[in-house]
């Protein structure tokens, strides 16, 4: 009887873990200004890892992050994990240096992502304002 309960518990746990929704895939973008000279994007590679690559374009300059790992907060909500903090901060610094007076990436910009599979959009902060990113690319 004990072994049946143990097997049942393990199977139930596996179903919960395997049934969790996966992060989005593909590239999502948002033109920040009407002219389209400032644009932010999120690239979610396909594959077994839950990674995202951040990108910002200001005029002719663009910067991309390293692959950053995300944690699941709850269904369809992700945030960058602790192991990605250094690369994330390096990316923010490089964007702010490349785009002085145009972009001021703040801490927690492009950090937490709320995916809506129905509308195929991702909500996230950029320069302290929440934006809705749609499928597509800045470049």
VENUR-V483778 format. One record per residue. N is the residue number from 1. RES is the residue in one letter. PHI is phi in whole degrees, 0 to 359 (* if undefined). Layout:
# VENUR-V483778
n={N,N}
res={RES,RES}
phi={PHI,PHI}
This chain:
# VENUR-V483778
n={1,2,3,4,5,6,7,8,9,10,11,12,13,14,15,16,17,18,19,20,21,22,23,24,25,26,27,28,29,30,31,32,33,34,35,36,37,38,39,40,41,42,43,44,45,46,47,48,49,50,51,52,53,54,55,56,57,58,59,60,61,62,63,64,65,66,67,68,69,70,71,72,73,74,75,76,77,78,79,80,81,82,83,84,85,86,87,88,89,90,91,92,93,94,95,96,97,98,99,100,101,102,103,104,105,106,107,108,109,110,111,112,113,114,115,116,117,118,119,120,121,122,123,124,125,126,127,128,129,130,131,132,133,134,135,136,137,138,139}
res={X,X,X,X,X,X,X,X,X,X,X,X,X,X,X,X,X,X,X,X,X,X,X,X,X,X,X,X,X,X,X,X,X,X,X,X,X,X,X,X,X,X,X,X,X,X,X,X,X,X,X,X,X,X,X,X,X,X,X,X,X,X,X,X,X,X,X,X,X,X,X,X,X,X,X,X,X,X,X,X,X,X,X,X,X,X,X,X,X,X,X,X,X,X,X,X,X,X,X,X,X,X,X,X,X,X,X,X,X,X,X,X,X,X,X,X,X,X,X,X,X,X,X,X,X,X,X,X,X,X,X,X,X,X,X,X,X,X,X}
phi={*,296,293,296,295,295,298,299,296,295,296,299,295,297,298,296,293,286,273,294,292,273,294,295,232,98,250,234,217,211,286,277,242,297,285,78,279,241,217,239,217,233,245,257,296,281,141,285,271,262,243,220,243,268,215,222,242,227,60,278,268,216,226,233,277,291,296,248,273,245,251,279,270,196,307,66,236,229,218,296,272,299,291,264,304,297,296,298,294,298,299,301,297,294,296,296,287,283,234,297,81,253,228,230,291,259,301,79,287,51,240,239,230,247,268,246,294,294,263,55,231,230,265,201,273,214,52,78,248,279,236,251,270,243,302,140,222,284,217}
